[in-house]
Amino acid sequence: MNQETRRHPMRDSHQDREAATHIPDTPQTRAPSYALAFADDNFMCREELRPVRLQLELLKPELLMDEANIDSTIVLFGGARIPEPAKKDTARTQTLADLSQYYDEARRFSRMMTERSLKSGGSEDVIVTGGGPGVMEAGNRGAQDAGGRSIGLNIVLPHEQAPNAYVTPELCFNFHYFAIRKMHFLMRASAICVFPGGFGTLDEMFEALTLIQTGRMEQVPFLLFGESFWRKIINWDALADAGTISADDLKLFRFVETAEDALAALENWDGKGEKRGAIPGR
């Protein structure tokens, strides 16, 4: 029985919330204690309610993505400061200007993946980004170019990050907790694609690699766009030589340069994991 046809004998909470707006105005009804618990913002933001807020942030996007028939996703991580090529003159460094090529590659890759997804119904391999500017914008933009949907997982920051204009509105989510946002990135992941970026990109990349390395997540295609960038900032071989990772761990990911390279790598990936429920115990 779906959500639309399900009926309960108990009075609906929406009805009670509406009824509470038509009560007499008295000292008792104005008291904070009288407010319905689930409609009381001050109560919901109490420190003791953190476990409830964590659960709500896990549950709300999960339910809405289920209702939108999102079965699997292609995750795009990458720098918020990388401009599109037409605006590369505004980049704060020459390196960022040079990296603008990856804005176009992210956009092209997302368009190509979305076109492929739409041929099979549009529920598999839906693009998901962090919902912000730079590479994230390019990913959502490419999906829109193809006429498909894409997901944005925004996060509340001290300097507010607004969703980019290309995220599908009904699949645009906002998070307080980084940890829950990270879970939603990976819970439906059928592939992970990482473009050049900063601390946030590195954090997301290494956490996902760690989950795969330790067996907490099924191995899925893991692509790093821009080999020269990644080899310049991370000495991967030194980690293996030191023994802090094994030589086989270097096989968990591949370097690619273009959207075409990425599609070829996805099609020829060995040991591709399950597309849904990639994290054990989901």
Buried (B, 14 or more C-beta within 10 A) or exposed (E): EEEEEEEEEEEEEEEEEEEEEEEEEEEEEEEEEEBEEEEBEEBEEEEEEEEEBBEBBBEBBBEBBEEBEBBBBBBBBBBBBBBBEEEBEEBEEEEBBBBBBBBBBBBBBBBBBBBBBBEEEBBBBBBBBBBBBBBBBBBBBBBBBBEBBBBBBBBEEEEEBEBBEBBBEEBBBBBBBEEBBBBBBBBBBBBBBBBBBBEBBBBBBEBBBEBBBEEEBBBBBBBBBBEEBBEEEBEBEEBBEEEEBEEEBEEBBBBBBBBEBBBEBBEEBEEBBEBBEBBEEE
